[in-house]
């Protein structure tokens, strides 16, 4: 099927959602946020803090509100510019849940039951297997197609998740006529950032994070507790920077990381030295964002205004989509 391009779009439109998990860690930044910042200069970028999605596992209202604010402040502090992109909170545009319900009527249950994330969530929260976990991908599809975004920035390991959205779009278009473009992936170089344990992906649920906006003493404790090369017992033993997570984390924060690696190989420097240097480099790299984050958190009303402006900016798009969808589906 061929869907005509929107003549009002001067740049390709992208959409991406991020969980309101609170202030991010360096894995969030390296894996997603810095790509958001880069892409806002290349595309018509719409970014959404997906608080509806969070309700499938987070049931503390105050915590949800606080974490949504923290994530918004962090995104702005790390470089999202409200003049160059649209940033809003999912629940501020209730059209998302209406469209999700309508898309559910063309989505077979079997498609949802086979998704890896549903199976993983059933295992990780067996006492809270709510309906939202099953229909999560449909709301995801609604988020994307609400604004007829043609592109979605994802890491290559997440491309399979986008394919279900494409299947839902095909099912809707086949039944009701050409309505939505099939979203394509914008593959980003998103490295898997290991946590302080050096084994598992950095994650708040595991507790192995390096938190960008934490107080300096907390950051020091997190970094100094990192697992390094387990085969390096003595200070005089040569290290293996290729398997040392501290050395690996120097790569995005140290222009001279190869010199640092060579110091490990020759035992010129020890693991403690390399950790102290990593702490210094991270504090230097995030000095301005940390200051900006503190300012934003001291002005929650200002953050709320930015989010409200974002939701208002895209209101005409959301309303136009829902008018078209309701008409095509026979709703009066």
C-alpha positions in Angstrom: 0.0 0.0 0.0 1.1 3.5 -0.7 0.4 6.2 1.8 0.8 9.8 0.7 3.3 11.9 2.6 2.0 14.7 4.7 2.9 17.9 2.8 3.3 19.9 6.0 6.2 17.7 7.1 9.5 19.3 6.0 11.6 16.7 7.7 10.9 13.0 8.4 9.0 12.6 11.6 10.3 10.3 14.3 8.7 9.2 17.6 10.2 7.5 20.6 8.9 6.9 24.1 10.9 6.5 27.3 9.8 5.1 30.7 9.5 7.5 33.6 12.1 5.6 35.6 13.4 8.7 37.4 16.8 10.3 36.9 18.7 8.2 34.4 22.0 6.4 34.7 24.9 6.5 32.2 23.5 3.4 30.5 20.4 5.3 29.7 22.4 8.2 28.3 24.8 6.2 26.3 22.1 3.8 25.0 19.3 6.2 24.1 19.3 9.8 25.4 22.4 11.0 23.5 20.8 9.6 20.3 17.6 11.6 21.1 19.7 14.7 21.3 21.4 14.1 18.0 18.3 13.1 16.2 16.4 16.3 17.2 18.6 18.2 14.8 18.0 15.8 11.9 14.3 15.0 12.1 11.0 16.3 13.3 11.4 14.6 16.7 8.6 13.8 19.1 9.6 12.3 22.4 7.2 11.0 25.0 7.5 10.0 28.7 5.3 7.0 28.7 3.5 7.1 32.1 0.6 5.0 30.9 3.0 2.2 30.1 4.6 2.5 33.5 1.3 1.7 35.2 1.7 -1.9 34.2 4.3 -2.3 36.9 4.4 0.9 39.0 1.4 1.4 41.3 2.7 4.2 43.6 1.1 7.5 42.5 3.6 9.8 44.2 6.5 7.8 43.0 5.2 7.9 39.4 4.7 11.7 39.6 8.2 12.2 41.0 9.9 9.9 38.5 8.1 11.5 35.6 9.4 14.9 36.7 12.9 13.6 37.3 13.0 12.0 33.8 11.7 15.2 32.1 14.3 17.3 34.0 17.1 14.9 33.0 16.1 14.8 29.3 16.2 18.6 29.2 19.4 18.8 31.2 21.1 16.3 28.9 20.3 18.3 25.8 16.7 18.0 24.6 15.7 21.4 23.3 12.0 22.2 23.3 12.6 24.5 20.4 14.0 21.6 18.3 11.8 18.7 19.5 8.5 18.0 21.2 8.6 16.6 24.7 5.4 15.6 26.4 3.9 13.2 28.9 1.8 10.4 27.4 -1.2 10.8 29.7 -1.4 14.5 28.7 -2.8 13.3 25.4 -5.6 10.9 26.3 -6.1 10.2 22.6 -3.3 7.6 23.0 -5.5 5.2 25.0 -8.5 5.7 22.7 -6.5 4.8 19.7 -4.9 1.8 21.5 -8.4 0.4 22.2 -9.4 0.8 18.5 -6.2 -0.9 17.4 -6.9 -3.7 19.8 -9.9 -4.6 17.7 -7.6 -5.5 14.7 -4.9 -7.2 16.8 -5.1 -11.0 17.4 -4.5 -12.0 20.9 -2.0 -14.6 19.7 0.3 -11.8 18.4 0.4 -10.4 21.9 0.9 -13.6 23.7 4.0 -14.5 21.6 5.9 -11.3 22.4 9.1 -11.9 24.4 8.5 -8.9 26.6 5.1 -10.3 27.8 6.7 -13.6 28.6 9.5 -11.9 30.5 7.1 -9.7 32.5 5.0 -12.7 33.4 8.1 -14.3 34.9 9.4 -11.1 36.6 6.1 -10.1 38.2 4.1 -13.3 38.5 1.8 -11.7 41.2 0.9 -8.8 38.9 0.2 -10.2 35.4 -2.3 -7.4 34.5 -4.1 -6.9 31.2 -1.9 -4.0 30.5 1.2 -6.2 30.2 -0.5 -8.2 27.4 -1.8 -5.1 25.5 1.4 -3.0 26.1 2.5 -3.4 22.4 -0.8 -2.1 21.1 -0.5 1.1 23.1 3.1 1.3 21.8 1.8 1.1 18.3 -0.8 3.8 19.1 1.9 6.1 20.4 3.8 5.8 17.2 1.0 6.0 14.6 -0.9 8.8 16.4 1.5 11.3 14.9 2.0 9.2 11.7 5.7 9.0 12.5 7.4 7.1 9.8 10.6 6.4 11.7 11.4 5.1 15.2 14.9 5.3 16.7 15.8 1.9 18.1 18.9 -0.2 18.8 19.3 -3.2 16.5 18.5 -5.5 19.4 15.0 -3.9 19.7 14.0 -4.1 16.0 11.7 -7.1 16.6 9.6 -5.0 19.0 8.9 -2.5 16.2 7.8 -5.3 13.8 4.6 -5.9 15.8 3.7 -2.3 15.4 4.1 -2.7 11.7 1.9 -5.8 11.7 -0.8 -3.9 13.6 -0.6 -1.0 11.1 -0.9 -3.5 8.2 -4.0 -5.1 9.8 -5.7 -1.7 10.3 -4.9 -0.5 6.8 -6.1 -3.7 5.3 -9.5 -3.5 7.1 -10.2 0.3 6.9 -8.0 1.6 4.1 -4.7 3.4 3.9 -4.4 5.4 7.1 -1.1 4.9 8.8 2.5 4.6 7.4 4.4 1.5 8.5 7.0 2.8 10.9 10.6 2.0 10.0 13.5 1.7 12.4 16.2 4.2 12.6 19.0 2.0 13.8 21.2 3.7 16.4 24.5 2.6 17.7 23.4 1.8 21.2 26.0 0.0 23.1 25.1 -2.5 25.9 26.5 -0.8 29.0 27.4 -3.3 31.7 26.6 -2.4 35.3 29.0 -2.0 38.2 29.0 -5.8 38.6 30.6 -6.1 35.2 28.3 -8.9 34.2 24.7 -7.7 33.6 23.3 -4.8 31.7 23.1 -1.6 33.8 19.7 -1.5 35.4 18.0 0.1 38.3 16.1 -3.1 39.1 19.4 -4.9 39.6 21.0 -2.0 41.4 24.2 -1.9 39.4 24.0 1.6 38.1 26.2 4.7 37.9 23.7 7.5 38.4 24.4 10.7 36.4 22.7 13.1 38.8 23.5 11.4 42.1 25.6 13.4 44.7 29.3 13.1 44.2 29.8 10.9 47.2 27.3 8.4 45.8 28.9 8.5 42.4 32.3 7.8 44.0 30.9 4.9 45.9 29.3 3.4 42.8 32.4 3.7 40.7 34.9 2.6 43.3 32.8 -0.5 44.0 33.0 -1.6 40.3 34.2 -5.1 39.4 37.3 -4.9 37.2 39.5 -7.6 35.7 38.9 -10.6 38.0 42.2 -12.2 36.9 44.2 -9.2 38.1 45.0 -10.0 41.7 48.1 -7.9 42.5 48.8 -4.3 41.7 51.8 -5.4 39.6 49.8 -7.8 37.5 49.1 -6.7 33.9 45.5 -6.0 33.2 43.2 -6.9 30.3 41.3 -3.7 29.4 39.3 -5.6 26.8 37.5 -7.4 29.6 37.7 -4.7 32.3 34.4 -2.9 32.5 36.1 0.2 34.1 38.4 0.4 31.1 35.5 -0.1 28.7 33.6 2.8 30.3 36.5 5.1 29.7 35.9 4.9 26.0 32.9 7.3 25.8 34.3 9.6 28.4 38.1 9.7 27.7 39.6 10.8 24.4 42.8 9.2 25.6 41.2 5.9 26.6 43.8 3.9 24.6 46.6 5.4 26.7 44.6 4.5 29.8 44.2 0.9 28.5 47.9 0.7 27.8 48.6 1.7 31.4 46.5 -1.2 32.5 48.2 -3.7 30.2 51.7 -2.7 31.5 50.6 -2.5 35.1 51.7 1.2 35.1 48.4 2.0 36.6 46.2 0.0 39.0 42.5 -0.6 39.1 42.0 2.0 41.8 43.8 4.6 39.7 41.6 3.8 36.7 38.4 4.1 38.8 39.4 7.4 40.3 40.2 8.8 36.8 36.8 7.5 35.5 35.0 9.3 38.3 36.8 12.5 37.4 36.0 12.2 33.7 32.3 11.5 34.4 32.0 14.4 36.7 33.7 16.6 34.2 31.6 15.3 31.3 28.3 15.9 33.2 29.2 19.1 35.1 26.9 21.3 33.1 24.0 18.8 32.9 24.2 18.2 36.7 24.0 21.9 37.3 21.1 22.3 34.9 19.3 19.3 36.4 19.5 20.9 39.9 18.0 24.1 38.5 15.1 22.3 36.8 14.3 20.2 39.8 14.1 23.4 41.8 11.6 24.7 39.3 9.1 21.9 38.8 6.4 24.4 37.5 8.8 25.4 34.8 9.3 21.7 33.8 5.5 21.2 33.8 5.1 24.2 31.5 7.5 22.7 29.0 5.7 19.4 29.1 2.3 21.1 28.8 3.5 23.2 25.8 4.7 20.0 24.1 1.3 18.3 24.6 -0.5 21.3 23.3 1.8 21.6 20.3 0.9 18.1 19.1 -2.8 18.3 20.0 -3.9 19.2 16.5 -2.1 16.1 15.1 -3.6 13.8 17.7 -7.1 15.2 17.1 -6.8 15.0 13.3 -5.7 11.4 13.5 -8.6 10.4 15.8 -11.1 12.2 13.6 -9.9 10.3 10.6 -9.8 7.0 12.5 -13.3 7.4 14.0 -14.8 8.2 10.6 -13.1 5.2 8.9 -14.3 2.9 11.6 -17.9 4.1 11.5 -17.9 5.9 14.9 -20.2 8.9 15.2 
